[in-house]
Amino acid sequence: MRPLNPEEVASRLNENERKLLVALRGGGASSTAVLSQSMGLGRDAVEKASAWAETKGVVSFREEVSRFFKLTTEGQKYADEGLPEKQLIEAAAG
């Protein structure tokens, strides 16, 4: 299989794939959220363009799962005031 020249590659890319290449031009990796903002596209459109661009050999991507945790209102109350058990011990100790 012979390598494609830049003109052939460019002719095979759709508009969103071209936007993706421009957004990644600096050579670094970027998240879907950042690309979405810089490209002016929704996350789904960025993911679809990335997948197609990968099949055309012009980008590679990897998926990572990130989990973020946030206190609920009840959790924040316990963080501020202490757990009920601790409050009971403190009240009994008086």
Rosetta blueprint (number, residue, H / E / L):
1 M L
2 R L
3 P L
4 L L
5 N L
6 P H
7 E H
8 E H
9 V H
10 A H
11 S H
12 R H
13 L L
14 N L
15 E H
16 N H
17 E H
18 R H
19 K H
20 L H
21 L H
22 V H
23 A H
24 L L
25 R L
26 G L
27 G L
28 G L
29 A L
30 S L
31 S L
32 T H
33 A H
34 V H
35 L H
36 S H
37 Q H
38 S H
39 M H
40 G L
41 L L
42 G L
43 R H
44 D H
45 A H
46 V H
47 E H
48 K H
49 A H
50 S H
51 A H
52 W H
53 A H
54 E H
55 T H
56 K L
57 G L
58 V L
59 V L
60 S L
61 F L
62 R L
63 E L
64 E L
65 V L
66 S L
67 R L
68 F L
69 F L
70 K L
71 L L
72 T L
73 T H
74 E H
75 G H
76 Q H
77 K H
78 Y H
79 A H
80 D H
81 E H
82 G L
83 L L
84 P H
85 E H
86 K H
87 Q H
88 L H
89 I H
90 E H
91 A H
92 A H
93 A H
94 G L
